[in-house]
Amino acid sequence: MKVLSTLTDSPRARLALSSLALALTLAPVAGCSKGQKGGKAASAKASATSCADYSARVCKEGGGDESENCKAIKSATDLLAPEACAAALANIDFTIKKLGEQKKKCDELTTKLCGDIGTETSSCEMVRTQTKNFTPDKCAMMMQHYAEILADLKQQEEKMKPLDPAKAAKIAEGAVPAFGPADAKVTIVEFSDFECPFCSRAADTAHKVKEKYGDKVRFVFRQFPLSFHKNAHTAAEASLAAHSQGKFWEFHDKLFANQQKLDRASLEGFAKEVGLNVADFKKSLDSKQHAATVDAEMKLGEEVAVQGTPTMFLNGARIADPSNFEALSGQIEAALTKAAGG
């Protein structure tokens, strides 16, 4: 999401300096001052863990370890003496109150965005998750660009909608590499790139699907080599050459196990290792026999808003994380239950 990612590059250094200034303000100074009284701040005792304890409390109240507040305060306390942290810790209620006031800005942003895109949408859930880690400055900046961000989120949400039945059928049809029964109640279609490291994780997911649901689920593999992966298109062609000899999945496994070795010589070596007719394999690559098919599959992917790999659909619904077998298994079970009338 271009707009959202651009606007969430936060001024962490500025926040760290303000946090540092706050802590220094709370630190004890040498000498006496007018109106000085006893109390927590005056009697705070420094220890080796004062700074760690203070940052831990801020992180807990300020959005968690990955929040900008947490990262900023950790940077600030690295520069402080234990006495300064002890004073800040003694006045932690003040910090917690300030964090609560700051949080309101991000809460307002979340409420407004979710109200406009729908509280039950995946985009709303993403907003809820991400804004927990934002600083007030980020949220304020995003409010200034609200129309752009909302348009971006709506566009993404539209792409996440399940495919209509015609498109879902189109991406699953044809004599393409697949396993599982043709009349399965659940069909999974993956668009993948042999040079993409994330696709190798999705390949592991595909194997687990076959092991657990091979007789209940049809799994279809589609080619979507990305332009910046120099060997991906040729590797895709090579996999289809292997498919023509009935060895697609064996070759598929070889490619994903050797993603750094997808040059022509390596492809020919893999062809020999999996038992292909190497002469026919070479002839296929030399003649670019399957290049048009790869290009057609990429165009098909673009028609269903595939923008990166791996992209996976289950009965036309886009899978959020193709590498998470546990989540995918839950969706498969739900789809099977629904198909059975449960």
C-alpha positions in Angstrom: 0.0 0.0 0.0 2.0 2.9 -1.4 0.4 5.8 0.4 0.2 4.1 3.7 3.8 2.9 3.7 5.1 6.3 2.6 3.4 8.2 5.3 4.3 5.8 8.1 8.1 6.4 7.9 8.2 8.0 11.4 10.6 10.6 12.9 11.9 8.3 15.5 14.9 10.4 16.3 12.7 13.4 17.1 10.6 11.3 19.4 13.7 9.9 21.1 14.9 13.4 21.7 11.6 14.5 23.2 11.6 11.4 25.4 15.1 12.2 26.5 14.2 15.8 27.3 11.3 14.5 29.5 13.5 12.2 31.4 16.1 14.8 31.9 13.5 17.2 33.2 12.5 14.6 35.8 16.1 13.9 36.8 17.4 15.2 40.2 20.0 18.0 40.1 22.7 19.0 42.5 21.7 21.5 45.1 18.4 22.7 46.6 15.5 24.4 44.9 12.8 26.6 46.1 9.8 24.6 47.3 11.6 21.3 47.2 9.7 18.6 49.1 10.2 15.0 50.0 8.4 12.4 48.0 8.8 9.7 45.4 10.9 11.8 43.0 13.1 13.2 45.7 13.8 9.8 47.3 14.1 7.8 44.1 17.0 5.5 44.3 18.9 4.6 41.2 19.8 1.1 40.3 21.4 -0.7 37.4 17.9 -1.8 36.3 16.2 1.6 36.6 16.4 2.4 32.8 15.4 -1.1 31.8 12.4 -1.0 34.2 11.3 2.4 33.0 11.5 1.5 29.3 9.7 -1.8 30.0 6.8 0.1 31.6 6.7 2.6 28.7 6.7 -0.3 26.2 3.9 -2.1 28.0 1.7 1.0 28.1 2.8 2.5 24.8 1.8 -0.2 22.3 4.2 -3.1 22.8 7.8 -3.8 22.0 7.4 -3.0 18.3 5.8 0.4 18.8 7.6 3.6 17.9 7.2 4.8 21.5 8.9 1.7 22.8 11.8 1.9 20.3 12.2 5.6 21.0 12.3 5.3 24.7 14.8 2.5 24.6 17.1 4.7 22.4 16.7 7.5 24.9 17.4 5.6 28.0 20.6 4.2 26.5 21.9 7.7 27.0 20.7 8.3 30.5 22.3 7.8 33.9 20.4 5.4 36.2 19.5 8.4 38.4 17.6 10.0 35.6 15.7 6.8 34.8 15.0 6.3 38.5 13.4 9.8 38.7 11.4 9.1 35.5 10.3 5.7 36.9 9.2 7.4 40.2 6.9 9.6 38.0 5.8 6.9 35.7 2.1 7.8 36.2 2.8 11.1 34.4 4.3 9.2 31.4 1.4 6.8 31.3 -1.1 9.6 31.3 0.7 11.3 28.4 0.8 8.0 26.5 -2.9 7.7 26.9 -3.5 11.2 25.6 -1.3 10.5 22.6 -3.0 7.3 21.9 -6.3 9.1 21.3 -5.0 10.5 18.0 -4.4 7.0 16.6 -7.7 5.7 18.1 -9.5 8.5 16.2 -7.7 7.6 13.0 -8.6 3.9 13.4 -12.2 4.6 14.2 -12.6 6.9 11.2 -10.9 4.6 8.7 -12.8 1.5 9.9 -16.0 3.4 9.8 -15.5 4.3 6.1 -14.1 0.9 4.9 -16.2 -1.4 7.1 -15.4 -2.7 10.6 -15.5 -6.3 9.5 -13.1 -5.9 6.5 -9.5 -7.3 6.4 -8.3 -3.7 5.7 -9.9 -2.5 9.0 -8.1 -5.4 10.9 -4.8 -4.3 9.3 -5.4 -0.7 10.3 -6.1 -1.8 13.9 -3.0 -3.9 14.0 -0.6 -1.3 12.5 -1.8 1.8 14.3 -0.9 0.2 17.6 2.7 0.7 16.6 2.3 4.3 15.3 3.4 7.5 17.0 0.9 10.4 17.3 2.9 12.2 14.6 2.3 9.4 12.2 -1.4 9.4 12.9 -1.7 13.2 12.6 0.2 13.1 9.3 -2.1 10.3 8.0 -5.2 12.4 9.0 -3.8 15.2 6.8 -3.7 12.8 3.9 -6.9 10.9 4.8 -8.6 11.0 1.4 -5.6 9.4 -0.3 -5.2 6.7 2.4 -8.9 5.9 2.4 -8.8 5.5 -1.5 -5.8 3.3 -1.3 -7.5 1.1 1.4 -10.7 0.8 -0.6 -8.7 -0.2 -3.7 -6.9 -2.9 -1.7 -10.2 -4.1 -0.2 -11.8 -4.4 -3.6 -8.9 -6.6 -4.7 -9.3 -8.8 -1.7 -12.9 -9.6 -2.5 -13.6 -13.3 -3.6 -13.5 -13.8 -7.4 -16.8 -14.2 -9.2 -17.5 -17.8 -10.2 -16.5 -17.3 -13.8 -13.0 -16.0 -12.9 -12.6 -18.6 -10.2 -13.3 -21.3 -12.7 -11.1 -19.7 -15.4 -7.9 -19.7 -13.2 -8.4 -23.4 -12.3 -9.2 -24.8 -15.8 -6.9 -26.4 -18.4 -4.2 -29.0 -18.5 -2.1 -27.3 -15.9 0.1 -28.8 -13.2 -2.2 -29.9 -10.4 -2.9 -32.6 -7.9 -6.1 -33.9 -6.3 -9.5 -34.9 -7.8 -10.9 -32.7 -10.7 -14.3 -32.7 -9.0 -13.0 -31.7 -5.5 -15.3 -29.4 -3.5 -12.3 -27.3 -2.7 -9.9 -25.9 -5.3 -6.7 -24.0 -4.5 -4.9 -22.0 -7.2 -1.4 -20.7 -6.6 0.4 -18.1 -8.8 4.1 -18.6 -8.1 7.7 -17.7 -9.1 10.5 -20.2 -8.8 13.0 -17.5 -7.9 10.9 -15.9 -5.2 12.1 -17.0 -1.7 8.6 -16.6 -0.2 7.3 -19.0 -2.9 9.5 -21.7 -1.5 7.6 -21.5 1.8 4.3 -21.7 -0.1 5.7 -24.8 -1.8 6.1 -26.4 1.6 2.4 -25.5 2.3 1.4 -27.2 -1.0 3.1 -30.4 0.1 1.3 -30.3 3.4 -2.0 -29.8 1.6 -1.3 -32.8 -0.5 -0.3 -35.0 2.5 -3.5 -34.0 4.5 -6.1 -33.3 1.8 -4.8 -34.9 -1.4 -8.0 -36.8 -1.9 -10.3 -33.9 -1.0 -8.6 -30.8 -2.5 -7.5 -29.9 -6.0 -4.3 -27.8 -6.0 -3.4 -25.9 -9.2 0.0 -24.3 -9.9 0.1 -21.3 -12.1 3.2 -19.4 -13.4 3.8 -15.8 -12.5 7.6 -15.1 -12.9 8.4 -11.6 -11.8 10.4 -9.4 -14.2 13.2 -8.6 -11.8 14.0 -12.3 -11.3 16.3 -12.9 -14.2 16.0 -16.6 -14.3 12.3 -17.0 -13.3 10.7 -17.0 -16.7 13.1 -19.6 -18.1 12.6 -21.7 -15.0 8.8 -21.5 -15.5 9.3 -22.6 -19.1 11.5 -25.5 -17.9 8.9 -26.6 -15.3 6.3 -26.8 -18.1 8.7 -28.8 -20.2 9.0 -31.2 -17.2 5.2 -31.2 -16.9 4.9 -32.4 -20.6 7.0 -35.4 -19.5 4.9 -36.1 -16.4 7.5 -34.9 -13.9 6.3 -31.4 -12.9 6.2 -31.8 -9.2 9.6 -33.6 -9.0 11.1 -30.7 -11.0 9.1 -28.1 -9.0 10.8 -29.4 -5.8 14.3 -29.3 -7.4 13.8 -25.7 -8.4 12.6 -24.5 -5.0 15.4 -26.4 -3.3 18.0 -24.7 -5.5 16.7 -21.1 -6.1 20.2 -19.7 -6.4 21.0 -22.1 -9.3 18.4 -21.5 -12.0 20.7 -20.8 -14.9 20.3 -22.9 -18.1 23.1 -25.4 -17.2 21.6 -26.0 -13.8 18.1 -26.5 -15.2 19.5 -29.2 -17.6 21.2 -30.8 -14.6 18.0 -31.0 -12.7 16.2 -32.4 -15.7 18.7 -35.3 -15.7 18.4 -35.8 -12.0 14.6 -36.2 -12.0 14.7 -38.6 -15.0 13.6 -36.4 -17.9 14.5 -37.0 -21.5 17.2 -34.3 -21.5 17.4 -34.0 -25.3 13.6 -33.2 -25.5 14.0 -30.9 -22.5 16.7 -28.9 -24.2 14.8 -28.8 -27.5 11.8 -27.4 -25.6 13.9 -24.6 -24.0 15.7 -23.8 -27.3 12.5 -23.4 -29.2 10.8 -21.4 -26.4 8.0 -24.0 -26.7 6.3 -22.9 -23.4 7.1 -19.2 -23.3 3.7 -18.2 -24.7 2.0 -20.3 -22.1 4.0 -18.7 -19.3 3.1 -15.2 -20.6 -0.6 -16.2 -20.9 -0.6 -17.3 -17.3 0.9 -14.0 -16.2 -1.8 -12.2 -18.0 -4.4 -14.4 -16.3 -2.9 -13.5 -13.0 -3.1 -9.8 -13.8 -6.8 -10.3 -14.6 -7.4 -11.4 -11.0 -5.2 -8.7 -9.5 -2.1 -10.8 -8.8 0.6 -8.2 -8.0 3.2 -10.4 -6.3 4.1 -13.9 -5.4 3.0 -16.2 -3.9 -0.7 -15.4 -4.5 -3.2 -18.1 -3.6 -6.9 -18.5 -4.0 -9.3 -21.0 -2.3 -12.5 -21.4 -4.2 -11.9 -17.9 -5.5 -11.1 -16.3 -2.1 -7.7 -14.8 -1.8 -5.6 -16.4 1.0 -4.0 -13.9 3.3 -0.8 -15.9 4.0 0.0 -18.7 1.6 2.9 -19.9 3.8 0.8 -20.4 6.9 -0.5 -24.0 6.6 -2.3 -23.9 9.9 -4.4 -20.9 8.8 -5.0 -22.4 5.4 -5.9 -25.8 6.9 -8.6 -24.0 8.9 -10.0 -22.4 5.8 -10.0 -25.8 4.0 -11.8 -27.4 6.8 -14.4 -24.6 6.8 -14.9 -24.9 3.0 -15.2 -28.7 3.2 -17.8 -28.4 6.0 -19.8 -25.8 4.0 -19.7 -28.0 0.9 -21.0 -30.9 2.9 -23.9 -28.8 4.1 -22.6 -28.4 7.6 
